[in-house]
Amino acid sequence: MIHPDLLEILRCPDDRSRLHEADPGLVMRLNQAIAEKRLKNRAGRTVESPLDGGLVRQDGRYVYPIVDGIPVLLVDEAIPLDQLAAAD
């Protein structure tokens, strides 16, 4: 869980929009897709490691992974969420 004061100042590195924590159901779906090797990040690399959580961009298009309690706020590491919709 990200401290609310930190979450208030964090922004998407791509468009500077606000971020919010991914709900547990979304994290579970992401981790299932990761286990099935069907999730890629914006750089086109297959995501290999399960997520502890995620920060979702305000428009809902991308999630930034949280690994070992640390948000990975790099544009190339963002995971496009439309991949989940395509798999459903």
trRosetta pair geometry for C-beta under 8 A, 3 or more apart (Angstrom, degrees):
i j d omega theta_ij theta_ji phi_ij phi_ji
1 21 7.2 -3 -136 -116 63 159
1 53 7.6 140 -75 -69 37 168
2 6 5.5 -116 175 84 95 114
2 7 4.7 113 114 -64 120 101
2 10 7.5 -45 177 1 150 148
2 21 6.0 -173 26 -77 108 113
2 53 7.8 -156 -26 105 93 147
2 55 7.2 34 -21 -83 154 110
2 66 7.5 -129 -54 -106 105 143
2 71 6.8 24 -92 -44 131 120
3 6 4.5 80 67 10 92 107
3 7 6.8 -166 88 -9 44 88
4 7 5.4 -55 -141 39 34 114
4 8 6.3 45 156 -31 64 101
5 8 5.7 -47 -155 23 30 119
5 9 7.4 10 155 -5 60 104
6 9 6.4 -70 -158 41 35 97
6 10 6.2 37 152 -30 72 108
7 10 5.8 -49 -138 26 34 114
7 19 7.0 -120 -158 86 79 91
7 20 7.3 60 -176 -120 123 46
7 21 6.9 -52 -118 -39 140 94
7 55 7.8 -170 -129 -122 91 117
10 19 5.3 -51 110 42 107 126
10 55 6.8 -69 125 -154 142 158
10 71 6.7 34 -141 74 151 166
10 73 6.9 -145 -161 -83 107 147
11 16 4.9 5 161 -156 136 52
11 17 6.6 147 -161 67 86 22
11 18 6.6 -56 -115 -94 71 35
11 19 6.7 173 -128 -12 22 99
12 15 5.3 8 94 49 127 72
12 16 6.2 -88 65 -31 78 8
12 17 4.8 11 19 50 124 75
12 18 7.7 3 -12 54 92 10
12 19 6.0 140 -55 -63 76 99
12 57 4.8 44 -85 -117 139 103
12 58 7.3 -108 -19 4 128 88
12 62 7.4 105 -134 70 126 123
12 64 7.5 -176 -118 -35 73 128
12 73 7.7 -161 -137 -153 34 101
13 16 7.9 29 -134 -72 15 53
13 73 5.2 127 -29 158 116 93
13 74 6.8 -17 41 -120 156 23
13 75 5.4 -114 91 -54 112 83
14 57 7.7 -28 49 -108 117 144
14 62 7.6 69 20 36 146 158
14 75 5.0 112 -73 -114 96 106
14 78 7.1 -37 -26 -20 132 158
15 57 7.4 72 45 -159 112 131
17 57 5.7 72 78 -170 121 89
17 58 4.0 -112 157 20 123 122
17 59 6.6 43 106 -14 173 89
18 58 4.7 78 60 -68 78 118
19 55 4.1 22 172 169 130 112
19 56 6.5 146 -159 68 72 38
19 57 6.2 -42 -103 -99 76 40
19 58 7.1 -93 -77 -43 33 72
19 64 6.9 -35 -133 25 142 122
20 55 7.0 151 70 -157 20 69
20 56 5.6 -28 65 59 75 93
20 58 7.4 91 -6 -93 97 58
21 53 6.4 -27 -157 173 97 125
21 54 7.4 122 -161 80 54 49
21 55 6.3 -45 -98 -104 44 62
21 56 7.4 36 131 12 10 89
22 26 4.4 -115 -177 85 105 127
22 27 5.3 127 111 -55 122 86
22 30 7.5 4 164 -9 160 140
22 53 6.0 170 50 -178 100 72
22 54 3.8 29 -5 67 138 96
22 55 6.9 -111 -22 -70 86 14
22 56 5.2 114 -79 -36 78 104
22 63 5.7 33 -70 -137 132 129
23 26 5.1 94 58 7 74 102
23 27 7.3 -142 98 -4 38 89
24 27 5.5 -55 -146 38 37 112
24 28 6.2 41 155 -23 68 104
25 28 5.6 -52 -149 34 31 114
25 29 6.5 30 153 -16 64 104
26 29 5.7 -54 -150 37 34 110
26 30 6.3 35 152 -20 66 105
26 54 7.0 -98 115 52 114 128
26 56 7.4 -4 130 -64 165 131
26 63 7.3 175 150 -89 127 153
26 84 8.0 -48 -147 -98 79 174
27 30 5.6 -52 -147 37 32 113
27 31 6.2 29 155 -17 66 107
27 51 5.9 -127 -150 92 92 113
27 52 8.0 -42 -155 128 136 23
27 53 5.7 -50 -100 -121 140 46
27 54 6.0 177 -93 6 87 101
28 31 5.9 -56 -146 39 28 108
28 32 6.4 32 153 -22 63 105
29 32 5.7 -52 -148 33 31 113
29 33 6.5 29 154 -15 64 105
29 84 5.7 59 142 -139 126 130
30 33 5.8 -59 -152 39 31 109
30 34 6.3 34 149 -22 66 105
30 39 6.7 79 -160 -114 69 163
30 51 5.7 -6 109 24 130 134
30 54 6.6 82 4 -29 169 146
30 63 6.8 -91 -90 78 147 154
30 79 6.8 89 -139 109 120 161
30 84 7.2 -60 -81 -78 64 126
31 34 5.3 -47 -143 34 36 116
31 35 6.4 40 154 -22 65 101
31 50 4.6 37 -133 -142 105 99
31 51 6.0 -128 -72 35 90 82
32 35 5.7 -51 -150 34 31 112
32 36 6.5 20 152 -8 63 110
33 36 5.7 -62 -147 46 32 106
33 38 5.2 -93 -166 72 82 91
33 39 4.2 91 127 -50 111 114
33 83 6.9 115 -176 124 155 113
33 84 6.4 -105 -47 -97 152 79
33 87 6.4 160 -108 27 115 170
34 37 7.5 33 179 -75 34 32
34 39 5.2 -49 -78 36 60 133
34 47 5.1 -71 -115 103 100 106
34 48 7.2 90 -170 173 101 6
34 49 7.3 -42 180 88 141 21
34 50 5.7 160 89 -95 147 57
34 51 7.2 157 -27 -11 155 87
35 50 7.3 19 -58 -81 87 102
36 39 8.0 91 66 -14 83 87
37 46 5.9 6 -162 -168 78 136
38 83 7.3 171 136 171 84 116
38 87 6.4 109 125 -97 139 138
39 46 7.0 99 76 -156 53 64
39 47 4.6 -35 101 35 104 116
39 79 6.2 4 175 -150 112 124
39 83 5.8 125 -124 120 69 150
40 44 5.6 -8 176 -152 131 32
40 45 6.3 151 -152 75 82 27
40 46 5.6 -52 -95 -91 74 45
40 47 6.7 -179 -113 -15 19 81
40 79 7.7 153 95 -134 34 78
40 80 7.7 1 82 32 79 100
40 83 6.9 168 37 -91 75 154
41 44 7.3 -51 72 11 64 19
41 45 5.5 -5 38 58 102 83
41 47 5.7 107 -42 -67 90 94
41 76 6.3 65 131 154 122 59
41 77 5.3 -49 -158 -148 147 31
41 78 6.4 121 -163 69 89 35
41 79 5.4 -68 -109 -86 65 65
42 62 7.3 -3 -57 -123 118 130
42 75 6.2 -75 75 151 153 68
42 76 5.4 -134 76 -141 99 36
42 77 7.3 -12 29 35 96 14
42 78 4.9 30 -20 65 123 88
42 79 7.5 -128 -31 -86 74 22
42 80 6.5 111 -83 -37 74 93
43 76 3.8 38 -52 -167 112 102
43 77 7.4 3 -4 -64 114 39
47 65 7.5 159 -142 -65 130 143
47 79 6.3 -5 -53 -98 146 121
49 67 6.6 54 107 -123 133 123
51 54 5.6 10 168 -55 150 95
51 65 4.8 -126 -115 -143 112 96
51 66 6.2 82 -174 53 94 64
51 67 6.7 -82 -130 -77 60 71
52 66 4.8 -86 72 107 94 93
52 67 6.1 142 6 -115 105 25
52 68 6.6 172 -23 -34 144 16
52 69 6.2 -61 109 -58 164 45
53 65 8.0 128 83 -168 44 51
53 66 3.9 -6 67 49 84 134
54 63 4.0 18 168 175 137 116
54 64 6.3 151 -163 71 77 43
54 65 5.6 -44 -105 -110 86 38
54 66 5.7 -144 -76 1 31 89
54 79 7.5 -63 -134 38 140 121
55 63 6.7 148 70 -161 37 65
55 64 4.5 -16 59 56 96 101
55 66 6.7 99 -22 -50 85 101
55 71 5.4 20 -11 -131 133 125
55 73 7.5 -16 57 -87 142 91
56 60 6.2 9 171 -115 117 52
56 62 7.4 160 -149 92 54 45
56 63 5.0 -30 -94 -101 67 82
56 64 8.0 -159 -71 18 22 71
56 81 7.5 32 -133 -57 102 144
57 60 6.8 -120 78 -29 75 14
57 61 5.8 -32 68 49 128 77
57 62 4.7 45 0 57 126 86
57 63 7.4 -128 -2 -78 76 35
57 64 7.6 94 -49 -19 83 94
57 78 7.6 24 -34 -147 122 133
60 81 6.4 -81 161 56 69 153
61 80 6.6 -34 164 -140 78 73
61 81 6.1 -171 -178 31 25 102
61 82 7.2 -9 -150 -30 71 97
62 78 4.1 7 -176 174 131 122
62 79 6.4 140 -158 66 72 42
62 80 5.9 -43 -98 -97 77 45
62 81 6.4 -157 -94 -13 20 91
63 78 6.9 149 69 -160 32 73
63 79 5.0 -24 61 59 87 100
63 81 5.9 89 -16 -67 98 103
64 71 5.8 48 119 -171 119 95
64 72 6.0 -161 175 75 91 64
64 73 5.5 20 -167 -99 155 57
64 74 7.9 134 -141 36 108 48
64 77 6.7 63 -144 101 75 98
64 78 5.4 -44 -86 -103 70 77
64 79 7.8 169 -87 14 22 79
65 71 7.7 156 95 -149 41 51
65 72 5.0 4 70 38 87 117
65 77 6.3 -92 24 155 105 109
65 79 6.7 76 -49 -15 92 116
66 69 6.7 -3 170 -139 104 15
66 70 6.7 163 -158 73 68 28
66 71 5.2 -35 -99 -89 81 58
66 72 7.2 -174 -95 3 28 78
67 70 6.1 -33 70 60 66 83
67 72 5.9 28 13 -32 108 119
72 77 4.8 -74 131 122 119 156
73 77 8.0 162 177 63 2 120
74 77 4.3 69 70 10 98 112
74 78 7.5 -147 90 -27 52 75
75 78 6.0 -37 -163 -1 37 116
79 83 7.3 -80 171 30 90 131
80 83 5.6 103 91 -18 87 98
81 84 5.6 -33 -173 19 66 112
81 85 7.2 62 138 -14 74 98
82 85 5.4 -50 -154 37 51 114
82 86 6.2 54 148 -25 73 103
83 86 5.7 -54 -148 35 32 114
83 87 6.5 27 155 -17 64 109
84 87 5.9 -62 -151 37 31 107
84 88 6.6 37 152 -31 66 104
85 88 5.8 -49 -150 21 34 115
